[in-house]
Each structure stands twice: as C-alpha cells, then as structure tokens.
Amino acid sequence: MIKAIFFDMGGVLLPLNLPRCIEAYRTVAGFKDVDEYIDPCHQRGFFDELEGGNISFEEFMEECKRHCKPGIDIPTLLWCHRQFFEPPTRETVELVHELAQKYDLFILSNNNPVSMSILYPLFQGAGLPFETSFKKLFLSHEMRVQKPGPEIFSRAIAESGYAPEEILFIDDSPSNIEGAVPFGIRAALYVPGTPLRGLIEKNIIFDQK
C-alpha cells in the first residue's frame, strides 16, 4: 500500500517555460548559446556541474558571466533564470494539501542553488511552503548525486523510512522513471499539462487492488 509520494519538482509540481528562459538569457544577458546547457530535465556543462553539487553558486555565476555580454550582474542573471519557472497552479496546491492529510510527501529533484533561491519564495507565495508541505527535500546538489543514477534513489528510499513498495514516485523524465523501477518503487511518468490528480489516483487505486 502506498504510504509516501516522491514528487519531482519542475515539470510536475510547477510548470516550466524553457523558451521564455532561453529568450531572456539571450536577449537580456547576451548568453547566445544557453540552449546548449539548459534543459527541462537534465542540464549540460556547467549547469549540470551546479546541479550535481560540483561547483558553488558563486562559481556558477562567474562561469555564466563569461558567456554573457560585459557588465552583466548576478541580479540580472537571476532574473533570466527566474523566467524558467511558472508558479504552482492552484489545482496543484490544493492537491498537495489534500495528499498531505493521508501520505508523507517528499520532493526528489535534480536541482541547484540558483533555482532553489527562486523556488523557495515561489512556492511560499503559492501557499505551498517547503518546510510545512513536505517531509523532506532530496535535492541533487545537496546530495551530490543525480537522477537517474541509482545512488540518489537508494539514499532517498533509506532516508524516507519507507519500503520501496510503499512509495509512489512521480517524474516527467522517462529516464528518471526507468532509474527508479529497479528499486521496486511504483514509478509513474507524468506528462506536463495533463491532470496530475488523475495520474496519482490511478496509481494509488491500482496499488490497493
């Protein structure tokens, strides 16, 4: 029986707007080849290094500036990065609040300190503060391991306190879903823009049969 739900963040709990982010980096910051680094699920180059916890916020910003036009500052880069994210929808906020009454909720996300500096106030403003809405956040840059690698799943399962068969994992990346399956987690692929409630209910009902 499902007792805990692991959520991916971007693309699942909040919509992503990659074209808007790329356009902002290009036109405002002059980062012309940013599309070679940024992706909805798996970053590349020094963006990936940040997500894996291998470089710091400051090191990332300095590298980012080297790709941009002269004079670009950190607030401008943060504004460009902010364009990647839409706030969680009202439906998602209501769903998470409902689920929290019955299940322990966790976030399991490939993420980085730049995005998290934006996402903490974004979730707070939407009525979904991390501290009270989720039991724990498993973030790649803090754990220094990333999905779909096996270590992030084994550590998250162990630290959650639940058996794999008690966990439902929701992600929008097929490779992340494939990475979770060998651990015995019920892993469900979410298609952005479709009803999240329906996917969760379908998997929980199936598990209870």
C-alpha positions as CSV (number, residue, x, y, z in Angstrom):
1,M,0.0,0.0,0.0
2,I,1.3,3.4,-0.9
3,K,2.2,5.5,2.2
4,A,4.6,8.1,0.7
5,I,4.8,10.1,-2.5
6,F,8.0,11.3,-4.0
7,F,7.5,14.3,-6.4
8,D,9.8,15.6,-9.0
9,M,9.6,19.4,-8.9
10,G,10.0,21.2,-12.3
11,G,7.5,19.9,-14.8
12,V,5.5,18.1,-12.2
13,L,4.7,20.4,-9.2
14,L,5.2,23.6,-11.3
15,P,5.2,24.3,-15.0
16,L,8.4,25.2,-16.8
17,N,8.8,27.8,-19.6
18,L,12.1,26.9,-21.3
19,P,11.6,29.1,-24.4
20,R,11.0,32.2,-22.2
21,C,14.1,31.4,-20.1
22,I,16.3,30.9,-23.2
23,E,15.0,34.1,-24.8
24,A,15.7,36.1,-21.6
25,Y,19.3,34.7,-21.3
26,R,19.9,35.5,-25.0
27,T,18.3,39.0,-25.3
28,V,19.0,40.4,-21.8
29,A,22.2,38.7,-20.8
30,G,23.7,38.1,-24.2
31,F,24.1,34.3,-23.4
32,K,23.7,33.2,-27.1
33,D,24.3,29.5,-26.7
34,V,22.4,29.0,-23.5
35,D,20.2,26.3,-25.2
36,E,23.3,24.1,-25.3
37,Y,23.3,24.0,-21.5
38,I,19.7,24.2,-20.1
39,D,17.0,21.5,-20.4
40,P,13.7,20.7,-18.7
41,C,15.1,17.5,-17.1
42,H,18.8,17.1,-17.4
43,Q,21.2,20.0,-17.7
44,R,24.6,20.0,-19.5
45,G,28.0,21.5,-19.0
46,F,28.5,23.8,-16.0
47,F,24.7,23.9,-15.5
48,D,25.0,20.1,-14.8
49,E,28.0,20.7,-12.6
50,L,25.9,23.0,-10.5
51,E,23.1,20.5,-10.3
52,G,25.4,17.8,-9.2
53,G,26.9,19.9,-6.4
54,N,30.3,20.1,-8.0
55,I,30.5,23.8,-8.3
56,S,29.2,26.6,-6.0
57,F,26.6,29.3,-6.6
58,E,29.4,31.8,-6.9
59,E,31.5,29.6,-9.3
60,F,28.4,29.1,-11.5
61,M,27.7,32.8,-11.7
62,E,31.3,33.6,-12.7
63,E,31.2,31.0,-15.4
64,C,27.8,32.3,-16.6
65,K,29.2,35.8,-16.8
66,R,31.9,34.6,-19.2
67,H,29.2,33.5,-21.6
68,C,27.4,36.8,-21.4
69,K,27.9,40.4,-22.6
70,P,30.2,42.6,-20.5
71,G,28.7,44.2,-17.3
72,I,26.1,41.5,-16.6
73,D,25.5,41.2,-12.8
74,I,24.1,38.5,-10.6
75,P,20.6,40.1,-10.2
76,T,20.2,40.1,-14.0
77,L,21.2,36.5,-14.3
78,L,18.8,35.5,-11.5
79,W,16.0,37.4,-13.3
80,C,16.8,35.5,-16.5
81,H,16.8,32.2,-14.7
82,R,13.5,33.1,-13.0
83,Q,11.9,33.1,-16.4
84,F,12.2,29.3,-16.4
85,F,9.5,28.8,-13.8
86,E,5.8,29.4,-13.5
87,P,4.3,29.2,-10.0
88,P,2.5,26.0,-8.9
89,T,-1.1,26.1,-10.1
90,R,-4.0,26.4,-7.7
91,E,-5.0,22.9,-8.6
92,T,-1.6,21.5,-7.7
93,V,-1.5,23.4,-4.4
94,E,-4.9,22.1,-3.4
95,L,-3.9,18.6,-4.4
96,V,-0.7,18.6,-2.4
97,H,-2.7,19.9,0.7
98,E,-5.2,17.0,0.3
99,L,-2.5,14.4,-0.2
100,A,-0.6,15.6,2.9
101,Q,-3.6,14.5,5.0
102,K,-3.1,10.9,4.0
103,Y,0.6,10.5,2.9
104,D,4.0,11.6,3.7
105,L,5.2,13.8,0.8
106,F,8.8,14.3,-0.4
107,I,10.5,16.1,-3.2
108,L,13.1,14.2,-5.2
109,S,14.6,16.6,-7.6
110,N,17.7,17.3,-9.8
111,N,18.1,20.9,-8.7
112,N,20.6,23.6,-7.9
113,P,21.1,26.5,-5.5
114,V,20.3,29.1,-8.2
115,S,16.9,27.6,-8.9
116,M,16.2,27.0,-5.3
117,S,16.8,30.6,-4.4
118,I,13.9,31.3,-6.8
119,L,11.7,28.4,-5.9
120,Y,11.6,28.9,-2.1
121,P,9.7,32.2,-2.4
122,L,7.7,31.0,-5.4
123,F,6.3,28.0,-3.5
124,Q,5.8,30.1,-0.4
125,G,3.8,32.7,-2.4
126,A,1.7,30.0,-3.9
127,G,0.7,28.7,-0.5
128,L,3.0,25.7,-0.6
129,P,5.9,26.4,1.7
130,F,8.5,23.6,1.5
131,E,9.0,23.5,5.3
132,T,5.4,22.6,6.1
133,S,4.2,20.9,2.9
134,F,6.9,18.2,2.5
135,K,8.5,15.9,5.0
136,K,11.9,16.2,3.3
137,L,13.5,17.6,0.1
138,F,16.0,15.3,-1.6
139,L,18.0,17.7,-3.9
140,S,20.8,16.6,-6.2
141,H,23.1,19.5,-5.5
142,E,22.9,18.8,-1.7
143,M,23.2,15.0,-2.1
144,R,25.8,15.3,-4.9
145,V,24.1,12.6,-6.8
146,Q,21.5,12.9,-9.6
147,K,18.6,11.1,-11.2
148,P,18.6,8.7,-12.9
149,G,21.6,7.3,-11.1
150,P,20.9,4.6,-8.6
151,E,22.5,6.2,-5.5
152,I,20.0,9.1,-5.3
153,F,17.1,6.6,-5.2
154,S,18.7,4.2,-2.7
155,R,19.6,7.1,-0.4
156,A,16.2,8.8,-0.7
157,I,14.3,5.5,0.0
158,A,16.5,4.7,3.0
159,E,16.1,8.2,4.5
160,S,12.4,8.3,3.9
161,G,11.9,5.4,6.3
162,Y,9.5,3.6,3.8
163,A,9.9,0.4,2.0
164,P,10.1,0.8,-1.8
165,E,6.7,-0.8,-2.4
166,E,5.2,1.9,-0.1
167,I,6.4,4.7,-2.3
168,L,4.8,6.3,-5.4
169,F,7.3,8.4,-7.5
170,I,6.1,10.9,-10.0
171,D,8.5,12.4,-12.6
172,D,8.2,13.8,-16.1
173,S,11.5,12.3,-17.4
174,P,11.3,8.8,-18.8
175,S,15.0,8.1,-17.9
176,N,14.3,9.0,-14.3
177,I,11.3,6.7,-14.2
178,E,13.5,3.9,-15.6
179,G,16.1,4.6,-13.0
180,A,13.5,4.2,-10.2
181,V,11.9,1.0,-11.3
182,P,14.7,-1.5,-10.3
183,F,14.2,-0.4,-6.7
184,G,10.7,-1.6,-6.5
185,I,9.1,1.9,-6.4
186,R,5.8,2.4,-8.1
187,A,7.1,5.0,-10.7
188,A,4.6,6.9,-12.8
189,L,5.5,9.1,-15.8
190,Y,3.8,12.5,-15.7
191,V,3.1,14.3,-19.0
192,P,3.2,18.0,-18.3
193,G,-0.1,19.7,-18.9
194,T,-2.2,16.7,-18.1
195,P,-4.1,16.2,-14.8
196,L,-1.7,15.3,-12.0
197,R,-4.6,14.2,-9.8
198,G,-5.7,11.6,-12.2
199,L,-2.2,10.1,-12.5
200,I,-1.8,9.8,-8.8
201,E,-5.3,8.4,-8.2
202,K,-4.9,5.9,-10.9
203,N,-1.6,4.6,-9.4
204,I,-2.9,4.5,-5.8
205,I,-6.1,2.8,-6.8
206,F,-4.2,0.2,-8.8
207,D,-1.9,-0.4,-5.8
208,Q,-4.9,-1.0,-3.5
209,K,-6.5,-3.8,-5.7
